[in-house]
Amino acid sequence: MREDGVMTTSSPPLPMTVPLPGMPERVTIYEVGPRDGLQNEKTVVPVEVKAQFVRRLLDAGLDTVELTSFVARDWVPQLGDAEDLLDLLGPLGTGRNRPVLVPNERGLDRALDKGVSAVAIFGSATESFARANLNRSVAETVEMFSAVVKRALDAGAWVRAYVSMSFGDPWEGPVPVRQVVDTSLRLMDLGCDQLSIGDTIGVATAGHVVQLLEALDEAGIGPDQCAVHFHDTYGQALSNTLTALQHGVRVVDASTGGLGGCPFARSATGNLATEDLVWALDGLGVEHGVDLTALVQTSSWMAEQLGRPAPSRVVRALAGS
């Protein structure tokens, strides 16, 4: 309140900056909200809203945004408008920082026809999920992706490999570290540029994260080649992410508002919320390039489009501040 009695609007609270040993100077946030965040929604979000969502994310400072998946509409109807989204985005929808998911060669053809220059493939560390997701064994999935990756690289595209179910599987239970490493090596041996380690059902804890990262490093996949992708089913996503950062990882997948899930693994809940990650990084003095206020506004706007509150605790706290 001013001396004249007029109430003033206070700025949103910010965390005190207190660095921790072992943390990087800068982290790249790989935003998955438009793809992983929306693919599990019960209703199909209009493509015009998706395009506005992407533009708002870019305006908030998120440089790397995974836009959509060129999957068959029958498989994931929420993402059946991939071409339309790319048309609406125009030049904003292409470039190395605008990856799209491609499930097979047909998906790659559709993506390349739209001028995409960054793609992601989605493998599994377990046989059960490989069957549920792509109706193939792990070996058959890798064989299928061999042609996809080769053609993408020949076209000059950057390629990311997701290895899902890296910590636990709803059908098989805990996944042996060696099994995850073997699948990761198969995918990276195809020529992929980056490996995203996915905790698809959110069961990982910090010690498990360290054990897997160390095993991958010993096998020749260093933390500089890895990203981490944690779901927050048991409230461990942020803890696991900070542990990964202390062990050399510099790329973190996150979803604005904490949206997300997997339509082929019903126990998979929302992703690590980008706002929760940004708040933690601000408190640690780690650079990331994102405007938290603009991001919270975007999450609140998207929550209105979806008709429900954003799962992110930071969004809930700051939107009412």
N, C-alpha and C positions, 0 to 999 in steps of 0.2 A: 504494500500500500504506500502511495506517495504521501508527502507531508500534507498535501491539500485534501487528503482523505479519499482520493480516487484509487480504486483497485487496479492493479496492473497485472498483466498476464505473465506468469513465470515461464521460463524456458523449461523444456523437458529435463528431467534429472539425467545426469550422466554418471557412469561409474568412476571412481577414483582410479587413476592409472598406476598400477603397481606391477612391474614386470616380474616374470618368473624365469629362473634359469632354464636354458634349453629351448626356449621358444624362438621361433624365427622372427626376422624383422618384418617380413611381409607374407601374407597368405593369399592365394588365389581362391576365390569363392566360385565354384561351378554351380550355377543356379539351375535347378531341375524343376522348378515350379510349373512351368507351362507344359512339361511332359509328364514327369513322375507325379507331380502335384495334382494334376487334373485327370489322370487316366483312370482313377478309381472312384471318381464322382458318380453318384447315382444318376444325375442328369447331365445331358450334353450341354456344355457351355457354348454359346454362340461364337462363331469364329471372329466376329467383330470385337467381342469382349476379350477373346484370347489375344488378338493383335494389340489391343490397347494395354492389356496386361504386360505383354513383352515390352512395349514402348515405355511404360512406366518403370519397369525394372531397369531398363537401360538408362533412363533418366536419373534413376537413383544411384547409378554408379556401378551396377553389376555388369561387368564387361563380358563375361562368359555366361551365356544363357542357352540351355538345351531346349530347343523350340517345340519339338513334337516327335512323333514316331510315324514312319511310313509303313504302318501295320495295316492289315486288312480291316476294313470297317466292321466286318462280322466278328472279328476277334476282340477289338477294343473300339467300340463305337464312339467313345469320347474323343478319340484322336483320328476319326475318319475323315477329317477335313484338312489334312496336312497340306495338300496343294493349294487349297484356298487360303490358308494362313500365310504361306510363303508369298502368294500373289499379293495379299494385303500389305505385307511387310516390305515388299520390294527389296531394295539394296540392304536394308537392315537385316534381312533374313539370310544373308549369305556371308561367307567369311569363316576363317578358322575358329572364331569365337562364337559361332552359331551352329553347334552340332545338332544333328537329328539322329534318332535311333532307326536302324534298318534291320529287320528281322531275317532278311534273306535277299537273294539277288533281285527278285522283283521289287522289293522295297528300295534297294540300291538304285535300280533303274529309275524309279519314280523320283528319288532324291536328286540324282545327277541331272535328270531332265529339268529340274528346277534350279540348277546352278549351285547346288549345295557343295561345299568344299570341306566339310568336317562331318564324320559319321561315327556312330557308336554301334557296337554289336553287344548282344546280351547273352552271355553264357551262364552255365550253372556248375557249381562244384559238386552237385548231387544228381544221381540218376533220377530220383523221384521228381524233382522240380524240372529237370531237363524234359522229362516226358510230359509233365503238366503244362509247361510253358510252350514248348516247340514240338511236342510229340516225337521226340528223337532221344536217343541215348546221348551221353556226354560225348562219346567218340564221334557219333554221327553229326552232332551239332558242330563240333570243331571242324569236321570235314566239310560241312556245308559252308561254314564261315571262311574256310580257306579261299574259296573262289570270291566271296564277297570282299574280303580284305585285299586280295591281290588286285581285283578290278578297281577298288577304291584308291589304292596306292598308285596304280597305273594312271588313274585320272587326276592324280596330284592332291588327293584328299588326305586330311589328317584323320587318324583312326584311333578310337578309344575302345577298349574291351572292358565290359563289366563282367565280373565273376560274382554271381549271386549266391546266396546261401553259404557264405564263407564262414559263418560261425555256428549256425544251427538251421535245421530243416524241419518243417512241421510234420513230415512223415518219417524222417530218419533220425531225428534228434540231433545231438551235438555232432558236428562235422569234424573229422580228424584233420589236423593242420596239414599233414602230408598230402592228404587228398586235395585240399585247396591249392597247395603249392603246385601239385602236378597239373591240375586244370589250368592254373594261371600260366604255367610255363607253356602249355600247349597253345593257349591263346596268344601269348606274347611272341611265341616262335613264328606265328603267322606274319609278323611284321608290324603289330600294333604299336602306336606311339605311347599309349598310356594305359594303365590298368586301374580300374576302379574296384576296390574291394568292398563288396556289399554285404551288410548285415540285414538281410531282407526282412527278417521277422523280429529284429531288435533284441536279440538275446545276448549279445556280446558284453563282456566286462573288460576292464582295463588290462588286466593281466593277460587275457586271451588275445587282446589286440597286440600287445608287445610280442607275445610268442609268435603270432603269425607274421608280423612285420620282420622279425629277426629271421624266421625260417625262409621267407621270401628273399631277403637280402642275401642269405647264405646260398640260395639257389641261383642268384644272379639277377634278381629283380629288386633293385634298390629303392629306397623310399622316394628318391627323386623321380622315379617312373610311376609312382603310385598316387592314387587319390583314395580317400575313404568316403564311404557312403553308409551312414548309420540311420536306422529307423529308431524311433523313440518309444517303442512299446512298453519298456520297463524303466523309462526315464534315464537311460544310460547314454544317450546319443552324444550329448555335449561332453561328458566325462571321457568317453571313448575318443572323441575327436581331439580333445586337448592332449590326451596321452599320445595319440598318433603324431601330433605336431611336435611333441617333445622327442619323438623318435625319428624325426627327419622328414615326415610327410609335409608337403607344402600346398597341396590342392585338396579342398574340402567340398564335397557335394552338400548342398542344402536347398531347402524349399521354402520360399517366402510364405510366412504364416504357419509353417509346419504342416502344410497340406501333403497328401500323398498316401501311397499304399500300392499293393500289387494285386491286380484282378485275378491272378492265378495262385495267390497264396493268401488266403483269407485272414491269416493271423498277422499279416503285415499291416501295421498302422502307419501313421504319418512320419515323414522325414524329420531330421534335425531342422528346426526352424532357422531360417537365415537370420532373423532378427536376434534370436537367442545367441547365435554364433557371433554376430557383429558386436553385441553388448559385451560378451566375454573377451573378444579380441581387443575392443576399446579399453577394457579394464587392464589388459596385459600390455598395452602399448604396441600391439601388432598392427601394422598397416594392412588395409584391405580395400580402400577406395570407395566405400559405400556410405551414402548419406542415410543414417538410421531413421531420421525423421521422415524423409521421403519414402523410405521402405515401409515404415509403419503405416503411413497414409495409404500406400498401395495395398497392403494387406487388409486394412480396414475396408477399403473399397471392394476388394475381391470377396471378402466375407459377405458384404452386402449382396454381391452378385450371386453368391452361393446360398444365401439365406441362412447362414449359421456363423457363429463366432470363429475367429481364427484360433487354432490350437496353441499358437505361440504365447508363452507367458509374458514375454517382453511386449508383444503387441497389446495384450490385455492390460498390462500395467501402464504403458505409455499412451495408449489411445484414450484412457480415462484421466490422464494427468493434466 
